[in-house]
Amino acid sequence: MSTTPMILLFHRNKFRLIFSCFLSFFTTFSSAQPSVSDSTNTIFKSFQRAGILQLSLTTDTKKLIKEKYKEEWQPLQINFQDTTGNPITYTAKIRTRGNIRKQVCYYPPLKLKFKKEWLEEQGMDSTCNDLKLVIGCKQGKNYSKLVLKEYLAYQLYEALTDFSFKTQLTEVEIIDTNKNKNPIKSIAFIIENQEEMACRFNGRCTKPRVMRTKSVDKKQLAILTLFNYMIGNTDWEAANSHNIRFIVSRDHPKAIPIAYDFDYSGLVNAPYSVHRESIGIDEITERYFQGRCEDKNYYEAVVPLFIEKKAQLYEIIQSLTLLPKNEQKIMTRYLNEFYEILESPKVFENRVLRACIPK
């Protein structure tokens, strides 16, 4: 049963004071907020394409890989073409990032950083001066498929809600400055800077150690929760901000949760992914609902959104021709299983609503 506007208004008024206290706690969210409008140039926007971006990175790859646990910045040169075909060269810095993937991957995820002064000289917003780059864990087709599937997870989430990170698919070549190593070639994708994403909603990003769910936008939390259930992802937690960023904005009465990092999902099915032992399920592809029982009405309320977007979600998977047909079919079947649950009120009641986590 969906929540009425009167109840929603009641909740907004009830928790407005809570949110105000929450807002004042994060002193960085002052009235002098930087704003990234659609017309503002950013480093991420310079990489955005309708198709695949061809990207060449030049750095000391031996040092980057050998000293990956140090996460130290090192010089980087970026070469690509703009949308008119003109060659572009950027000077930046690069380092490794990630937790588990630094341990299990020969090539861990990367982070690119640009000088704020240089961004200002180029007419770009200097507050959004770093980007995440996800590359193949190792070289080879199997690992390229994992990158493509995680990229698709981001695309599916973006189709369901504007409160999401934008991404840019790319084919990247990482060239060693010493020229004594073969280039690293990989399918990859760039993830939008978190402050740029937050500024699209006139807000700022935060990752508090403890987040009271009463201070969170329940509709967006329900979308996030049901989405993670759809892709079979249990590697998240709202209360401690694990793999979630929150947007705090004067335009929204409550903090807005944004999901990211989907490589541990059943939809991606990476060979290194594992569940927490406390969950008690055997396979990474097995779904486990992590929603709170107090939010049952919100889960029911967002079901129509998932039904409405069904055809679009399938189209997103099927339109990525770089992903082999058999992998597309596997992902499609995985979504089929979710929609069989969603479209049967009795099954949805048993598998989702009754499986919720008590207070």
WOTANOR-V644886 format. One record per helix or strand of 3 or more residues. SS is the DSSP state (a for helix, b for strand). FROM is the first residue (numbers start at 0). TO is the last residue. If there is no record, write none. Layout:
ss->SS from->FROM to->TO
ss->SS from->FROM to->TO
//
This chain:
ss->a from->4 to->24
ss->a from->42 to->46
ss->b from->52 to->58
ss->a from->60 to->65
ss->a from->67 to->69
ss->b from->73 to->80
ss->b from->86 to->95
ss->a from->99 to->103
ss->b from->109 to->112
ss->a from->115 to->120
ss->b from->129 to->134
ss->a from->140 to->159
ss->b from->166 to->175
ss->b from->183 to->190
ss->a from->193 to->198
ss->b from->202 to->205
ss->a from->212 to->214
ss->a from->217 to->229
ss->b from->243 to->248
ss->b from->254 to->258
ss->a from->276 to->278
ss->a from->292 to->307
ss->a from->309 to->317
ss->a from->324 to->341
ss->a from->344 to->350
ss->a from->352 to->354
//
